[in-house]
């Protein structure tokens, strides 16, 4: 989930997250070894995840297969290549950056989104476990809804920034708002503010489309945000209704 948020951001704002984090740690006088360990921790988890699949059972025709030979054969045939495509661009970018254009590396890293389905299944499984205990079911549902809203808003913000940042047209919303020379953090905050403003009527201030491309992308983002807003209201209503029904049954 962390990579799902970081990878679109580093592509849109033209940086590598590990380099930025090491610079941040250096400015904060954090030990260099500690900063490198934190940067490498998610990547080590990806490697461990791959290794664990060689000893993790799987279901076949409704039966759990636990024989090591069958597990290895199954993973080699149906899972290993898929994981390598998703993980290798992330694991090797610190080496490839010396030989390959950074933008190309970042585009390949987006293959990590192939794991969205697996993360969604994991969250659903976790919610079922919580629900089986009879506690926290609605809280988990609300957290999932909030994460989805934040994630889609984050993608909208990254898309909105990228259309101006990589534009050949000098007249864009970044230049209009005098943000072209600002740090990526400031540009992200302004982009996220614009994306989250679509859920209300707060107004956008100086952040408005300045050319045809921005109007086209802006229309798409507004449509996505409108559908997300409606979906969110429906889910909130459903959660509240379920909570009220449970209270009535308890009484």
MINUZA-831352 format. One record per residue (C-alpha): residue in one letter; x, y, z. Coordinates in nm, 2 decimals. Layout:
# residues N
<site><resn>A</resn><X>X</X><Y>Y</Y><Z>Z</Z></site>
...
//
This chain:
# residues 251
<site><resn>X</resn><X>0.00</X><Y>0.00</Y><Z>0.00</Z></site>
<site><resn>X</resn><X>0.29</X><Y>0.23</Y><Z>0.07</Z></site>
<site><resn>X</resn><X>0.43</X><Y>0.18</Y><Z>-0.28</Z></site>
<site><resn>X</resn><X>0.08</X><Y>0.25</Y><Z>-0.43</Z></site>
<site><resn>X</resn><X>0.10</X><Y>0.60</Y><Z>-0.28</Z></site>
<site><resn>X</resn><X>0.47</X><Y>0.66</Y><Z>-0.34</Z></site>
<site><resn>X</resn><X>0.52</X><Y>0.54</Y><Z>-0.70</Z></site>
<site><resn>X</resn><X>0.27</X><Y>0.77</Y><Z>-0.87</Z></site>
<site><resn>X</resn><X>0.40</X><Y>1.06</Y><Z>-0.67</Z></site>
<site><resn>X</resn><X>0.77</X><Y>1.01</Y><Z>-0.77</Z></site>
<site><resn>X</resn><X>0.66</X><Y>0.97</Y><Z>-1.13</Z></site>
<site><resn>X</resn><X>0.45</X><Y>1.29</Y><Z>-1.13</Z></site>
<site><resn>X</resn><X>0.69</X><Y>1.50</Y><Z>-0.93</Z></site>
<site><resn>X</resn><X>1.01</X><Y>1.37</Y><Z>-1.09</Z></site>
<site><resn>X</resn><X>1.21</X><Y>1.23</Y><Z>-0.79</Z></site>
<site><resn>X</resn><X>1.31</X><Y>0.90</Y><Z>-0.64</Z></site>
<site><resn>X</resn><X>1.17</X><Y>0.84</Y><Z>-0.29</Z></site>
<site><resn>X</resn><X>1.48</X><Y>0.68</Y><Z>-0.14</Z></site>
<site><resn>X</resn><X>1.70</X><Y>0.97</Y><Z>-0.25</Z></site>
<site><resn>X</resn><X>1.46</X><Y>1.22</Y><Z>-0.11</Z></site>
<site><resn>X</resn><X>1.43</X><Y>1.03</Y><Z>0.22</Z></site>
<site><resn>X</resn><X>1.81</X><Y>1.01</Y><Z>0.26</Z></site>
<site><resn>X</resn><X>1.83</X><Y>1.39</Y><Z>0.19</Z></site>
<site><resn>X</resn><X>1.56</X><Y>1.45</Y><Z>0.45</Z></site>
<site><resn>X</resn><X>1.75</X><Y>1.23</Y><Z>0.71</Z></site>
<site><resn>X</resn><X>2.07</X><Y>1.41</Y><Z>0.64</Z></site>
<site><resn>X</resn><X>1.91</X><Y>1.75</Y><Z>0.70</Z></site>
<site><resn>X</resn><X>1.76</X><Y>1.62</Y><Z>1.02</Z></site>
<site><resn>X</resn><X>2.10</X><Y>1.48</Y><Z>1.13</Z></site>
<site><resn>X</resn><X>1.97</X><Y>1.12</Y><Z>1.14</Z></site>
<site><resn>X</resn><X>2.23</X><Y>0.85</Y><Z>1.13</Z></site>
<site><resn>X</resn><X>2.31</X><Y>0.74</Y><Z>0.77</Z></site>
<site><resn>X</resn><X>2.29</X><Y>0.37</Y><Z>0.85</Z></site>
<site><resn>X</resn><X>1.94</X><Y>0.41</Y><Z>1.01</Z></site>
<site><resn>X</resn><X>1.81</X><Y>0.61</Y><Z>0.71</Z></site>
<site><resn>X</resn><X>1.94</X><Y>0.34</Y><Z>0.46</Z></site>
<site><resn>X</resn><X>1.78</X><Y>0.06</Y><Z>0.67</Z></site>
<site><resn>X</resn><X>1.44</X><Y>0.24</Y><Z>0.67</Z></site>
<site><resn>X</resn><X>1.47</X><Y>0.29</Y><Z>0.29</Z></site>
<site><resn>X</resn><X>1.56</X><Y>-0.07</Y><Z>0.23</Z></site>
<site><resn>X</resn><X>1.31</X><Y>-0.22</Y><Z>0.48</Z></site>
<site><resn>X</resn><X>1.01</X><Y>-0.22</Y><Z>0.23</Z></site>
<site><resn>X</resn><X>1.23</X><Y>-0.37</Y><Z>-0.04</Z></site>
<site><resn>X</resn><X>1.36</X><Y>-0.64</Y><Z>0.20</Z></site>
<site><resn>X</resn><X>0.99</X><Y>-0.72</Y><Z>0.28</Z></site>
<site><resn>X</resn><X>0.93</X><Y>-0.77</Y><Z>-0.09</Z></site>
<site><resn>X</resn><X>1.22</X><Y>-1.02</Y><Z>-0.11</Z></site>
<site><resn>X</resn><X>1.10</X><Y>-1.20</Y><Z>0.20</Z></site>
<site><resn>X</resn><X>0.74</X><Y>-1.21</Y><Z>0.06</Z></site>
<site><resn>X</resn><X>0.88</X><Y>-1.38</Y><Z>-0.26</Z></site>
<site><resn>X</resn><X>1.08</X><Y>-1.64</Y><Z>-0.06</Z></site>
<site><resn>X</resn><X>0.78</X><Y>-1.72</Y><Z>0.17</Z></site>
<site><resn>X</resn><X>0.57</X><Y>-1.81</Y><Z>-0.13</Z></site>
<site><resn>X</resn><X>0.80</X><Y>-2.11</Y><Z>-0.19</Z></site>
<site><resn>X</resn><X>0.68</X><Y>-2.26</Y><Z>0.14</Z></site>
<site><resn>X</resn><X>0.32</X><Y>-2.13</Y><Z>0.15</Z></site>
<site><resn>X</resn><X>0.04</X><Y>-2.37</Y><Z>0.07</Z></site>
<site><resn>X</resn><X>-0.23</X><Y>-2.30</Y><Z>-0.18</Z></site>
<site><resn>X</resn><X>-0.58</X><Y>-2.41</Y><Z>-0.26</Z></site>
<site><resn>X</resn><X>-0.65</X><Y>-2.64</Y><Z>-0.56</Z></site>
<site><resn>X</resn><X>-1.01</X><Y>-2.76</Y><Z>-0.63</Z></site>
<site><resn>X</resn><X>-1.10</X><Y>-2.65</Y><Z>-0.27</Z></site>
<site><resn>X</resn><X>-0.82</X><Y>-2.86</Y><Z>-0.12</Z></site>
<site><resn>X</resn><X>-0.52</X><Y>-2.71</Y><Z>0.06</Z></site>
<site><resn>X</resn><X>-0.19</X><Y>-2.83</Y><Z>-0.10</Z></site>
<site><resn>X</resn><X>0.10</X><Y>-2.83</Y><Z>0.15</Z></site>
<site><resn>X</resn><X>0.35</X><Y>-3.06</Y><Z>-0.01</Z></site>
<site><resn>X</resn><X>0.67</X><Y>-2.85</Y><Z>-0.07</Z></site>
<site><resn>X</resn><X>0.74</X><Y>-3.00</Y><Z>-0.41</Z></site>
<site><resn>X</resn><X>0.39</X><Y>-2.91</Y><Z>-0.54</Z></site>
<site><resn>X</resn><X>0.41</X><Y>-2.56</Y><Z>-0.38</Z></site>
<site><resn>X</resn><X>0.74</X><Y>-2.48</Y><Z>-0.55</Z></site>
<site><resn>X</resn><X>0.61</X><Y>-2.61</Y><Z>-0.89</Z></site>
<site><resn>X</resn><X>0.29</X><Y>-2.42</Y><Z>-0.86</Z></site>
<site><resn>X</resn><X>0.47</X><Y>-2.09</Y><Z>-0.77</Z></site>
<site><resn>X</resn><X>0.73</X><Y>-2.13</Y><Z>-1.05</Z></site>
<site><resn>X</resn><X>0.45</X><Y>-2.19</Y><Z>-1.30</Z></site>
<site><resn>X</resn><X>0.19</X><Y>-1.93</Y><Z>-1.19</Z></site>
<site><resn>X</resn><X>0.34</X><Y>-1.68</Y><Z>-0.95</Z></site>
<site><resn>X</resn><X>0.71</X><Y>-1.62</Y><Z>-0.98</Z></site>
<site><resn>X</resn><X>0.72</X><Y>-1.44</Y><Z>-1.31</Z></site>
<site><resn>X</resn><X>0.42</X><Y>-1.22</Y><Z>-1.21</Z></site>
<site><resn>X</resn><X>0.60</X><Y>-1.12</Y><Z>-0.89</Z></site>
<site><resn>X</resn><X>0.93</X><Y>-1.06</Y><Z>-1.06</Z></site>
<site><resn>X</resn><X>0.76</X><Y>-0.82</Y><Z>-1.31</Z></site>
<site><resn>X</resn><X>0.61</X><Y>-0.63</Y><Z>-1.01</Z></site>
<site><resn>X</resn><X>0.91</X><Y>-0.63</Y><Z>-0.78</Z></site>
<site><resn>X</resn><X>1.22</X><Y>-0.61</Y><Z>-0.99</Z></site>
<site><resn>X</resn><X>1.18</X><Y>-0.25</Y><Z>-1.12</Z></site>
<site><resn>X</resn><X>1.15</X><Y>-0.14</Y><Z>-0.75</Z></site>
<site><resn>X</resn><X>1.44</X><Y>-0.36</Y><Z>-0.62</Z></site>
<site><resn>X</resn><X>1.69</X><Y>-0.27</Y><Z>-0.90</Z></site>
<site><resn>X</resn><X>1.62</X><Y>0.10</Y><Z>-0.96</Z></site>
<site><resn>X</resn><X>1.92</X><Y>0.22</Y><Z>-0.75</Z></site>
<site><resn>X</resn><X>2.14</X><Y>0.02</Y><Z>-0.99</Z></site>
<site><resn>X</resn><X>1.95</X><Y>0.09</Y><Z>-1.31</Z></site>
<site><resn>X</resn><X>1.95</X><Y>0.46</Y><Z>-1.25</Z></site>
<site><resn>X</resn><X>2.31</X><Y>0.48</Y><Z>-1.38</Z></site>
<site><resn>X</resn><X>2.22</X><Y>0.32</Y><Z>-1.71</Z></site>
<site><resn>X</resn><X>1.85</X><Y>0.39</Y><Z>-1.78</Z></site>
<site><resn>X</resn><X>1.65</X><Y>0.71</Y><Z>-1.80</Z></site>
<site><resn>X</resn><X>1.49</X><Y>0.78</Y><Z>-1.47</Z></site>
<site><resn>X</resn><X>1.14</X><Y>0.84</Y><Z>-1.61</Z></site>
<site><resn>X</resn><X>1.15</X><Y>0.49</Y><Z>-1.78</Z></site>
<site><resn>X</resn><X>1.25</X><Y>0.33</Y><Z>-1.45</Z></site>
<site><resn>X</resn><X>0.96</X><Y>0.50</Y><Z>-1.28</Z></site>
<site><resn>X</resn><X>0.71</X><Y>0.39</Y><Z>-1.55</Z></site>
<site><resn>X</resn><X>0.83</X><Y>0.03</Y><Z>-1.51</Z></site>
<site><resn>X</resn><X>0.79</X><Y>0.06</Y><Z>-1.13</Z></site>
<site><resn>X</resn><X>0.42</X><Y>0.12</Y><Z>-1.19</Z></site>
<site><resn>X</resn><X>0.40</X><Y>-0.26</Y><Z>-1.26</Z></site>
<site><resn>X</resn><X>0.37</X><Y>-0.28</Y><Z>-0.88</Z></site>
<site><resn>X</resn><X>0.00</X><Y>-0.20</Y><Z>-0.94</Z></site>
<site><resn>X</resn><X>-0.04</X><Y>-0.56</Y><Z>-1.06</Z></site>
<site><resn>X</resn><X>-0.05</X><Y>-0.64</Y><Z>-0.69</Z></site>
<site><resn>X</resn><X>-0.36</X><Y>-0.43</Y><Z>-0.62</Z></site>
<site><resn>X</resn><X>-0.59</X><Y>-0.73</Y><Z>-0.64</Z></site>
<site><resn>X</resn><X>-0.38</X><Y>-0.92</Y><Z>-0.38</Z></site>
<site><resn>X</resn><X>-0.38</X><Y>-0.62</Y><Z>-0.14</Z></site>
<site><resn>X</resn><X>-0.76</X><Y>-0.59</Y><Z>-0.18</Z></site>
<site><resn>X</resn><X>-0.80</X><Y>-0.96</Y><Z>-0.10</Z></site>
<site><resn>X</resn><X>-0.57</X><Y>-0.92</Y><Z>0.21</Z></site>
<site><resn>X</resn><X>-0.78</X><Y>-0.63</Y><Z>0.33</Z></site>
<site><resn>X</resn><X>-1.10</X><Y>-0.83</Y><Z>0.28</Z></site>
<site><resn>X</resn><X>-0.96</X><Y>-1.13</Y><Z>0.46</Z></site>
<site><resn>X</resn><X>-0.86</X><Y>-0.90</Y><Z>0.75</Z></site>
<site><resn>X</resn><X>-1.20</X><Y>-0.75</Y><Z>0.76</Z></site>
<site><resn>X</resn><X>-1.36</X><Y>-1.10</Y><Z>0.77</Z></site>
<site><resn>X</resn><X>-1.14</X><Y>-1.19</Y><Z>1.06</Z></site>
<site><resn>X</resn><X>-1.23</X><Y>-0.88</Y><Z>1.25</Z></site>
<site><resn>X</resn><X>-1.60</X><Y>-0.93</Y><Z>1.17</Z></site>
<site><resn>X</resn><X>-1.59</X><Y>-1.29</Y><Z>1.30</Z></site>
<site><resn>X</resn><X>-1.50</X><Y>-1.16</Y><Z>1.64</Z></site>
<site><resn>X</resn><X>-1.81</X><Y>-0.93</Y><Z>1.63</Z></site>
<site><resn>X</resn><X>-1.61</X><Y>-0.62</Y><Z>1.70</Z></site>
<site><resn>X</resn><X>-1.47</X><Y>-0.34</Y><Z>1.48</Z></site>
<site><resn>X</resn><X>-1.65</X><Y>-0.45</Y><Z>1.16</Z></site>
<site><resn>X</resn><X>-1.79</X><Y>-0.11</Y><Z>1.08</Z></site>
<site><resn>X</resn><X>-1.47</X><Y>0.07</Y><Z>1.19</Z></site>
<site><resn>X</resn><X>-1.27</X><Y>-0.14</Y><Z>0.94</Z></site>
<site><resn>X</resn><X>-1.52</X><Y>-0.07</Y><Z>0.67</Z></site>
<site><resn>X</resn><X>-1.49</X><Y>0.30</Y><Z>0.74</Z></site>
<site><resn>X</resn><X>-1.11</X><Y>0.29</Y><Z>0.73</Z></site>
<site><resn>X</resn><X>-1.12</X><Y>0.10</Y><Z>0.40</Z></site>
<site><resn>X</resn><X>-1.35</X><Y>0.37</Y><Z>0.25</Z></site>
<site><resn>X</resn><X>-1.13</X><Y>0.65</Y><Z>0.38</Z></site>
<site><resn>X</resn><X>-0.82</X><Y>0.48</Y><Z>0.23</Z></site>
<site><resn>X</resn><X>-0.99</X><Y>0.45</Y><Z>-0.10</Z></site>
<site><resn>X</resn><X>-1.09</X><Y>0.81</Y><Z>-0.10</Z></site>
<site><resn>X</resn><X>-0.74</X><Y>0.93</Y><Z>-0.01</Z></site>
<site><resn>X</resn><X>-0.58</X><Y>0.70</Y><Z>-0.27</Z></site>
<site><resn>X</resn><X>-0.80</X><Y>0.81</Y><Z>-0.56</Z></site>
<site><resn>X</resn><X>-0.76</X><Y>1.18</Y><Z>-0.46</Z></site>
<site><resn>X</resn><X>-0.39</X><Y>1.12</Y><Z>-0.44</Z></site>
<site><resn>X</resn><X>-0.39</X><Y>0.98</Y><Z>-0.80</Z></site>
<site><resn>X</resn><X>-0.60</X><Y>1.28</Y><Z>-0.92</Z></site>
<site><resn>X</resn><X>-0.35</X><Y>1.52</Y><Z>-0.76</Z></site>
<site><resn>X</resn><X>-0.05</X><Y>1.34</Y><Z>-0.92</Z></site>
<site><resn>X</resn><X>-0.23</X><Y>1.35</Y><Z>-1.26</Z></site>
<site><resn>X</resn><X>-0.32</X><Y>1.71</Y><Z>-1.23</Z></site>
<site><resn>X</resn><X>0.04</X><Y>1.80</Y><Z>-1.14</Z></site>
<site><resn>X</resn><X>0.19</X><Y>1.59</Y><Z>-1.42</Z></site>
<site><resn>X</resn><X>-0.02</X><Y>1.75</Y><Z>-1.69</Z></site>
<site><resn>X</resn><X>0.13</X><Y>2.09</Y><Z>-1.61</Z></site>
<site><resn>X</resn><X>0.48</X><Y>1.98</Y><Z>-1.51</Z></site>
<site><resn>X</resn><X>0.56</X><Y>1.78</Y><Z>-1.82</Z></site>
<site><resn>X</resn><X>0.37</X><Y>2.02</Y><Z>-2.06</Z></site>
<site><resn>X</resn><X>0.54</X><Y>2.19</Y><Z>-2.35</Z></site>
<site><resn>X</resn><X>0.30</X><Y>2.48</Y><Z>-2.31</Z></site>
<site><resn>X</resn><X>0.45</X><Y>2.75</Y><Z>-2.09</Z></site>
<site><resn>X</resn><X>0.10</X><Y>2.87</Y><Z>-2.00</Z></site>
<site><resn>X</resn><X>-0.01</X><Y>2.61</Y><Z>-1.74</Z></site>
<site><resn>X</resn><X>-0.16</X><Y>2.61</Y><Z>-1.39</Z></site>
<site><resn>X</resn><X>0.18</X><Y>2.58</Y><Z>-1.22</Z></site>
<site><resn>X</resn><X>0.32</X><Y>2.88</Y><Z>-1.39</Z></site>
<site><resn>X</resn><X>0.00</X><Y>3.07</Y><Z>-1.34</Z></site>
<site><resn>X</resn><X>0.02</X><Y>3.00</Y><Z>-0.97</Z></site>
<site><resn>X</resn><X>0.40</X><Y>3.08</Y><Z>-0.96</Z></site>
<site><resn>X</resn><X>0.48</X><Y>2.73</Y><Z>-0.84</Z></site>
<site><resn>X</resn><X>0.72</X><Y>2.61</Y><Z>-1.11</Z></site>
<site><resn>X</resn><X>1.03</X><Y>2.68</Y><Z>-0.90</Z></site>
<site><resn>X</resn><X>0.87</X><Y>2.56</Y><Z>-0.57</Z></site>
<site><resn>X</resn><X>0.97</X><Y>2.24</Y><Z>-0.39</Z></site>
<site><resn>X</resn><X>0.78</X><Y>1.92</Y><Z>-0.49</Z></site>
<site><resn>X</resn><X>0.63</X><Y>1.92</Y><Z>-0.14</Z></site>
<site><resn>X</resn><X>0.46</X><Y>2.26</Y><Z>-0.20</Z></site>
<site><resn>X</resn><X>0.34</X><Y>2.15</Y><Z>-0.54</Z></site>
<site><resn>X</resn><X>0.20</X><Y>1.83</Y><Z>-0.40</Z></site>
<site><resn>X</resn><X>0.01</X><Y>2.01</Y><Z>-0.13</Z></site>
<site><resn>X</resn><X>-0.14</X><Y>2.25</Y><Z>-0.39</Z></site>
<site><resn>X</resn><X>-0.23</X><Y>1.96</Y><Z>-0.62</Z></site>
<site><resn>X</resn><X>-0.39</X><Y>1.76</Y><Z>-0.34</Z></site>
<site><resn>X</resn><X>-0.58</X><Y>2.07</Y><Z>-0.22</Z></site>
<site><resn>X</resn><X>-0.72</X><Y>2.11</Y><Z>-0.58</Z></site>
<site><resn>X</resn><X>-0.81</X><Y>1.74</Y><Z>-0.59</Z></site>
<site><resn>X</resn><X>-0.98</X><Y>1.73</Y><Z>-0.25</Z></site>
<site><resn>X</resn><X>-1.16</X><Y>2.06</Y><Z>-0.33</Z></site>
<site><resn>X</resn><X>-1.36</X><Y>1.88</Y><Z>-0.59</Z></site>
<site><resn>X</resn><X>-1.56</X><Y>1.72</Y><Z>-0.31</Z></site>
<site><resn>X</resn><X>-1.69</X><Y>2.06</Y><Z>-0.20</Z></site>
<site><resn>X</resn><X>-1.74</X><Y>2.41</Y><Z>-0.31</Z></site>
<site><resn>X</resn><X>-1.44</X><Y>2.57</Y><Z>-0.15</Z></site>
<site><resn>X</resn><X>-1.31</X><Y>2.71</Y><Z>-0.48</Z></site>
<site><resn>X</resn><X>-0.97</X><Y>2.66</Y><Z>-0.63</Z></site>
<site><resn>X</resn><X>-0.82</X><Y>3.00</Y><Z>-0.60</Z></site>
<site><resn>X</resn><X>-0.53</X><Y>3.04</Y><Z>-0.85</Z></site>
<site><resn>X</resn><X>-0.54</X><Y>2.67</Y><Z>-0.94</Z></site>
<site><resn>X</resn><X>-0.74</X><Y>2.67</Y><Z>-1.26</Z></site>
<site><resn>X</resn><X>-0.69</X><Y>2.51</Y><Z>-1.61</Z></site>
<site><resn>X</resn><X>-0.48</X><Y>2.73</Y><Z>-1.84</Z></site>
<site><resn>X</resn><X>-0.48</X><Y>2.53</Y><Z>-2.16</Z></site>
<site><resn>X</resn><X>-0.68</X><Y>2.26</Y><Z>-2.35</Z></site>
<site><resn>X</resn><X>-0.49</X><Y>1.97</Y><Z>-2.21</Z></site>
<site><resn>X</resn><X>-0.56</X><Y>2.08</Y><Z>-1.85</Z></site>
<site><resn>X</resn><X>-0.93</X><Y>2.14</Y><Z>-1.93</Z></site>
<site><resn>X</resn><X>-0.95</X><Y>1.78</Y><Z>-2.07</Z></site>
<site><resn>X</resn><X>-0.77</X><Y>1.62</Y><Z>-1.78</Z></site>
<site><resn>X</resn><X>-0.96</X><Y>1.84</Y><Z>-1.54</Z></site>
<site><resn>X</resn><X>-1.30</X><Y>1.73</Y><Z>-1.68</Z></site>
<site><resn>X</resn><X>-1.19</X><Y>1.36</Y><Z>-1.64</Z></site>
<site><resn>X</resn><X>-1.08</X><Y>1.42</Y><Z>-1.28</Z></site>
<site><resn>X</resn><X>-1.40</X><Y>1.60</Y><Z>-1.19</Z></site>
<site><resn>X</resn><X>-1.61</X><Y>1.31</Y><Z>-1.33</Z></site>
<site><resn>X</resn><X>-1.40</X><Y>1.06</Y><Z>-1.13</Z></site>
<site><resn>X</resn><X>-1.43</X><Y>1.27</Y><Z>-0.81</Z></site>
<site><resn>X</resn><X>-1.81</X><Y>1.31</Y><Z>-0.86</Z></site>
<site><resn>X</resn><X>-1.86</X><Y>0.93</Y><Z>-0.89</Z></site>
<site><resn>X</resn><X>-1.63</X><Y>0.87</Y><Z>-0.59</Z></site>
<site><resn>X</resn><X>-1.83</X><Y>1.12</Y><Z>-0.38</Z></site>
<site><resn>X</resn><X>-2.15</X><Y>0.95</Y><Z>-0.47</Z></site>
<site><resn>X</resn><X>-2.00</X><Y>0.61</Y><Z>-0.39</Z></site>
<site><resn>X</resn><X>-1.87</X><Y>0.73</Y><Z>-0.06</Z></site>
<site><resn>X</resn><X>-2.21</X><Y>0.87</Y><Z>0.05</Z></site>
<site><resn>X</resn><X>-2.37</X><Y>0.55</Y><Z>-0.04</Z></site>
<site><resn>X</resn><X>-2.12</X><Y>0.35</Y><Z>0.17</Z></site>
<site><resn>X</resn><X>-2.15</X><Y>0.58</Y><Z>0.46</Z></site>
<site><resn>X</resn><X>-2.53</X><Y>0.55</Y><Z>0.45</Z></site>
<site><resn>X</resn><X>-2.50</X><Y>0.17</Y><Z>0.43</Z></site>
<site><resn>X</resn><X>-2.26</X><Y>0.16</Y><Z>0.73</Z></site>
<site><resn>X</resn><X>-2.48</X><Y>0.38</Y><Z>0.94</Z></site>
<site><resn>X</resn><X>-2.79</X><Y>0.18</Y><Z>0.85</Z></site>
<site><resn>X</resn><X>-2.62</X><Y>-0.15</Y><Z>0.94</Z></site>
<site><resn>X</resn><X>-2.51</X><Y>0.00</Y><Z>1.27</Z></site>
<site><resn>X</resn><X>-2.86</X><Y>0.11</Y><Z>1.35</Z></site>
<site><resn>X</resn><X>-3.00</X><Y>-0.23</Y><Z>1.26</Z></site>
<site><resn>X</resn><X>-2.75</X><Y>-0.40</Y><Z>1.49</Z></site>
<site><resn>X</resn><X>-2.85</X><Y>-0.17</Y><Z>1.78</Z></site>
<site><resn>X</resn><X>-3.22</X><Y>-0.25</Y><Z>1.73</Z></site>
<site><resn>X</resn><X>-3.15</X><Y>-0.62</Y><Z>1.73</Z></site>
<site><resn>X</resn><X>-2.94</X><Y>-0.58</Y><Z>2.05</Z></site>
<site><resn>X</resn><X>-3.22</X><Y>-0.40</Y><Z>2.22</Z></site>
//
